[in-house]
Amino acid sequence: MPGIRRLVLDVLKPHEPSKLILARRLSLLKGVEGVNLSLYELDQETENIKITIEGNDLNYDEIRDVIEEHGAVIHSVDEIAAGKKLVEEVETLQDR
């Protein structure tokens, strides 16, 4: 049975450890094929980042644990994709 294939997370993290360290650590998790971290907001003590993770049968609990081990917190789960195939969003009339 296919599991979770993509997660998009809104995360608040301290400046240290760096985004590079967090991305590398997440990429080492079982089932993870790719990790993308994007910086959205920066203040004196924290960074607001979007983390996109793709793979096969992603384990949310393991991902959350790694994020929290790095002093960060998940604000929201903004996208989840599951199943045999990734389905990309399409623009509709309501989106215009």
Secondary structure, DSSP 4 states (H G I P E B T S, - for coil): ---EEEEEEEEEEESSS-HHHHHHHHHTSTTEEEEEEEEEEE-SSEEEEEEEEEESS--HHHHHHHHHHTT-EEEEEEEEEESSS-------GGG-
